[in-house]
């Protein structure tokens, strides 16, 4: 069974709600408002890059 953890930046007003799960060699991400809609699995380094982009307010655009 996968243990999901809700982001501390998610709110209870139905806004931006993201959940994470640590898998053996991946990080899973899903929308907590629609958990049955599926999830995204990322390698730890890809997740770290995504997180750095979000924190820098760049979304998922890569620097080419």
WOHUZI-V733136 format. One record per run of one state. SS is the DSSP state (hx for helix, st for strand, lp for the rest). FROM is the first residue (numbers start at 1). TO is the last residue. If there is no record, write none. Layout:
SS;FROM;TO, SS;FROM;TO
This chain:
lp;1;4, st;5;6, lp;7;17, st;18;22, lp;23;26, st;27;31, hx;32;37, lp;38;39, st;40;42, lp;43;43, hx;44;55, lp;56;64
